[in-house]
Amino acid sequence: MNAEAASLRTAAGGFRDAVRVQEAITAPVERKALAWLARRTPEWIGPDHLTGLGFAAQFLAGLSYALARWSAFGLLGATIFIAVNWLGDSLDGTLARFRQRLRPRYGFYVDHMIDTFGAIFLMAGLGASGYVHWWIAAAMLTAFLTLSIQTYLAAYTLADFRLSHGWFGPTEIRILMMAGNLALLFFPRVEIFGGEFLLLDIGGAIATAAMMGMAAVASVRNTRRLYEEERLG
């Protein structure tokens, strides 16, 4: 084994899990709910099962959005699957910690690659739904991936893994999406300044700007911190 390979193996074996920062509005209630669910989860259900459930639910939510082009029931299906995605995506890590069956590198990698592919499915479904223009869906996906990349790089370089930005995290986003789905059943279009727009175009533009703003602020903050910690003299 050469020196570089040995160094990589040592680094992997000494993996340090990042500090999880969760300051979202729903975080206190969510932590209690997940702990309650973890204590009551049957032994035959493991964290990987829940991860798979979350991924399948996000894929089906995207499919439901695509079907909403022909039937409003697709919006109801997307709402249900987004809720199921919360269960699988949020409970898997809690269950692993509760049972002391932690695999930090495996869990971090798999969870976030699944989140990435899940977001692609979800935004593709939205783009096909007819309730939002495809370029708005693409902009939301781009902003989500930009914010995600920033988060993952901060976790690697600073051991600071932020699950939320300010008061908003994944659960708040899901709540807004589910509320938006119900609003679409009655108000798919809105009038603003005398013009008519798709409701999700407006919401998507706001969400895109918010995520890009969060990514920009975090990037500046973390760059300054890293500069100070690694001054050359």
N, C-alpha and C positions, 0 to 999 in steps of 0.2 A: 504493500500500500504506500503510495507516495505521500509527501508531507501535506500537500493540498487536500487530498482525500481524507487524511487523518484529521486535519483541522476542521473540515466540514462535518465529519462524523462527531467530533467532540462538541462542535457548536450545536448540532442537532440534539445530542444527548443532554446538553445543558440548556435546553430551550426554557426560556423564562416567559411565563404567561403574562400578557399585558394586564394592567389594572383596568377593570371594567368601570366605565363612568356612565351612569344612567340617571339623568336628572329630569326626565320628561314628566309631564303633568300626571300621567296615569301610573308612573313607576311604583309609588308606594302600594297602591291597590293591586297592581299587577303582580308584584313580588309575593304578596300574601296569597293571591289566587293561585299562582303557579306552585307555591309551596304546598298549598292545600291539595292541589291536583296531583303533585308528585307523590305525596304520602298515600294517595288512594289509587295510584296507577297499578294495575295488575302486574305481577312479576314477569309474565310472559311478554309484556310490552317493554321494549328497550328503547334507548335514545335513537338508535338507527331507524327503528320503525317510525318514530315520530318525525324524524328528519325526512324520511320518504313520504310520509303523509303530507307534510308541509309542501314538499316539492310537487307532489301530484295535485294538491289543492290549488297551487298557483298556476300550474298548467291548465287545469280545468276552469279556473277563473278566466284565463285568457281565452280559452275556447268558448266560454259562455258569453264573453264580450263580443266575440266574432259572430256568434249566433244571434246576438241582440240586433243585428242588422235586419233580421227577418221577424223577430219576436221579442217583445218587451220582457218575456219570461227569462231571456238571457241575462238581463240585468239582475233579476232576483237570484238566478243561479250564481252569478259572479259575486253577489253579496254574501251568499252562503259559503262559497268556497274561500273567499277572503277571510271569513271568520275561522274556517277550518285551518287555513294556512297559519293564522295566528297561533292556534293550538299546537300544531306540529312544530312550527319554527321557534316558538317561545319555550315550549315545555321540554324539548329535547335536552338542552343544556342544563336546565334546572334538575331534570331527572338524573342526569349523569352526575351532577354534583351531590344530589341527595343520596345516591347509592354509592358514592365514592368510586365511580368507574370513569375517571377522567382520562381523556386522550387529547390533550390540548392542541397539538399540531394537527392531528387528524381532524378534530372537531372544527378548528378554525378554518382549515383549508376547505373541507367538504361543505360546511355550512355556507361559506361565502361564495364558493363556485355555484352552489345550488341557487343562492340568492341572485347571482348574476344571470344564470340561464332562466330562472323564474321571472325576473324582471323583463327579459327579452320576450318571453311568451306573453306576459301580461300586456306590455306595450304594443306588441304585434296584434293582439286581440282587440285592444282599444282602437288601434289604427284601422282595423277592418270593420269596426262596429258601425261606422257612419255617424257616431255621436261626437267624434272629434276628428279634425283633419289629421292626416297621417304625419305631416311635418311637425305638428304640435306633439304628437305621441313620440316621434323621434327625438324632439328637443327634450322632452321629459326623461327619456331613456338616457340621453347623453348627459344630462345634468345629474341623474341618479348615479351613473357610472363614475362621473367626475368626483362626486362627493364620496363615493365608496372608495375610489383609489386613494383619495386624501386620507380617509379613515384608516385604511390598511397600512399605508406608508407611515402614518403616525404611530400605529400599533407596533410596527417593526422598529422604527428609529427612536421612539420615545417611551415604548412600553405603556402607552396611554391609548386605550381602546374605547373611544366614545361611541356608545350606543345611541346617544341622543345629541342634538345640537340645540342648546337652549332648552325650551320646554317641549320640543317636538322630537319624537323618535318614531320607530317603525309602527308602534301601536297607534299613535295619533294619526299617522298617515293612513293606516287601514280604516280607522274610524271615519276619517274624512272621505275616503273612497266609498265606503258603504253608505254614508249619508248622501254622497253625490249620486250614487246609483238610484237611491229612492227619489231624489229630487228630479232625476232625468225622466222618471216615469210620468211626471206632471209638467215639467218645465225644461224640455230639451233645448229650447232656444230662449234667449233673453234679449231685451232691447236696452242698448246703452248709447247715450248721446245721439238718439235718433236712428241708430243702426241696429240691425238684428244679427246676433252672433250665436254660435253654438255655446251652450253653457260650459261644456267641457273644454272648449278652446280657451275661454276666459280663465277657468280654473287651472288648466294645464299651463298657460302662460305664467300665471302667478306662481304655481308650484315650481316651474323651471327657474324663474328669477330667484325664488327663495333658496332653492338648492344650490344654484351657482353662487349666490351671495354667501351662503354658509361655507361653501368650499373655499371661496376667495378669502374670507375672514380667517378661517382656520389655517389656510396656507401661509398667510402673512404672519399670524401668531406663531405657528410652529417653526417657520423659517427664522424668525427673530430668536426664538428659544434655542434652536440648534446652533445658530451663529454664536450666541453667547456661551453655550456650553462647549463649543469647539473652537474657541478663539486661537489664532495662531501666534498671538503676541501683540 
